[in-house]
Amino acid sequence: MKKLILLCAFTFFISVGPAAAQVELGDFNGDGTSDLSVAFVDRTAGTTAWLSRTGDTLAPGFWTWGLPGDALVSGHFFGDGRYYPGIVYVRSAQTPLEWYIKNPSGTDTFFHYGLPGDSIPNQADMDCDGVTDLIVVRNGSAGRFPGFRLWYIALSSAGGAVQEDVFGLTTDRVAAIDVDGDGCAEQVALRGDSFTWFSKPLFSTNVGVVQWGLPGDKPLLPQDINGDGTPDYIVSRPTGAGQVAFVRTGADSFETHQIGSDTAVPIVGKFSQRNFFAWTERATGFTAIRNSNDRDKVFPFTVAANAIIRPDGTVVQPDDDARFSADPPTGPGPGAPGGCDVTTDFIDGGGNALWKPVSDNTRNPVFLLPSSYWSGSQGVSLIEILDRDGNVILNGSRRTCCPNSGRAHFDVPERASTLNASAPITVRLALNNGTTECRSVPVPTTRYD
């Protein structure tokens, strides 16, 4: 489904036309090569600092904000041949996301875009005009694409008109990157249980499917490693004796590269003449860049508390080991960890609440609540299932009200035995009165009442 929505907040985009020159990913100083970037978000001081290494002889880029960023973004936002950094800040669960993008004058370009609970993937040029488009991704809700991802893309070529598109599942890791070498980014959804990569252009229904990688691998977005002009699918695999990067160079061909320790964060960028590997060792703070002659340049560049921003705009947070995980939501609203006004469970001595691991109708879990949860101010408008880390992994749905002692029935679209792998899980309910209620389920295959 596609839907065009006009928003007036995006007047800062520069219309550069389809002939805009290609800009290297993550090139913050315009020298034609990718730059390494790290950022430190200090929630105690309420600040964010971003550092980009622009080479051996050039001055590094350094930017600060007087707010703790909830998401880190970068892109070719102004059409001048350079990338610019930015932060996304959540002021409250009731207000839109606030974006602060550094601009050519060195100040912040500010605007609202997206809602608390949206995921912020890497930003990319989706409409092929040479300028990065803004992207937020939202989980579908009960009655509207439950279990799927809804993309909202502000098109720089259309004055900020927002394109809505449904692509990927809520459990996928989504991103945007050029996968076919045409210079225009595609939507990408990586399915972690099978490491199947799905991709499609924004204005097309043609979906590409590539299986590359295994569960436990560290995925990197496709980029051209072998220099043939076509992006390659890449995963890096810890072996117990260091990581090996597996690069799919064709349908029946691949190459491997030994890079870093098992715990290193792998990176790809055009750091010299062509795309190749770099990696950061969090334990030591050292980063290595490998050139095309397989020689490594090693230097100190980070500390363990820093987030790592790859040239393609993907972010590896300090507590992230760079393996597959579903996209983290942004902020304390519905869809984000910690967005609970009330925390409770389903144990009330057999009264009103019930978690039943196997429904007689669906064979999946069903949970029951008092009839007041069906309509009115306490009625449930959104059901989210969170894993142990607070990530949204599923959306539940409303079934009926009010059989079985006059209680409202709600469904969970997954086997309880499968949910055990994410336990303890949380059922988060967004209510019509604007509040959220979270109910814990320690073991999904156990009945609680």
Beta strands, then each sheet from edge to edge (+ up, - down):
strand 1: 2-5
strand 2: 36-42
strand 3: 47-53
strand 4: 61-65
strand 5: 71-75
strand 6: 84-89
strand 7: 98-102
strand 8: 108-112
strand 9: 134-141
strand 10: 144-155
strand 11: 161-169
strand 12: 173-177
strand 13: 186-191
strand 14: 196-200
strand 15: 208-211
strand 16: 218-223
strand 17: 232-238
strand 18: 243-250
strand 19: 253-259
strand 20: 265-269
strand 21: 276-281
strand 22: 286-290
strand 23: 296-300
strand 24: 307-309
strand 25: 315-316
strand 26: 342-345
strand 27: 354-356
strand 28: 366-370
strand 29: 380-386
strand 30: 392-395
strand 31: 397-400
strand 32: 407-411
strand 33: 425-431
strand 34: 436-441
sheet 1: 1+ 11- 10+ 9-
sheet 2: 4+ 3- 2+ 24- 25+
sheet 3: 5+ 6- 7+ 8-
sheet 4: 12+ 13- 14+ 15-
sheet 5: 16+ 17- 18+ 19-
sheet 6: 20+ 21- 22+ 23-
sheet 7: 26+ 34+ 33- 29+ 30-
sheet 8: 27+ 28- 32+ 31-
end
